[in-house]
């Protein structure tokens, strides 16, 4: 059984999502880490899309251009 802290964090993460995307970088970083998941996306108010994998920023996309951080 999961610890109470993990369940509390899962509940908080659910409250920090909108339309399937994280509401902040902080949420996306946590969401993309074990045991909460592996991938997460945050889209800021300008439409810049930040893709996280396993707690690390993998790419930034804006206006049809992408920068990968591998």
C-alpha positions, 0 to 999 in steps of 0.5 A: 500500500502506498504511503499517505504522503504519496497519496496526498501528493497524487491528490495534489497533482490531480488538483494541479491539472487542467485539460490534461496539462500541468498548471506549472513547471513544478507540477510537471516536474513532479508528475514526470517522476516515479511513482507519479508518472514518466511524462508531463507537459506544461503550456504557459500563457504564451503557448510555449510547451515544455515537455518533461520526462522523468523529472528533466526538461526534454524539449521546448516548443513554440511557434512551430520550432522545437529545442531538445535537451538530450 
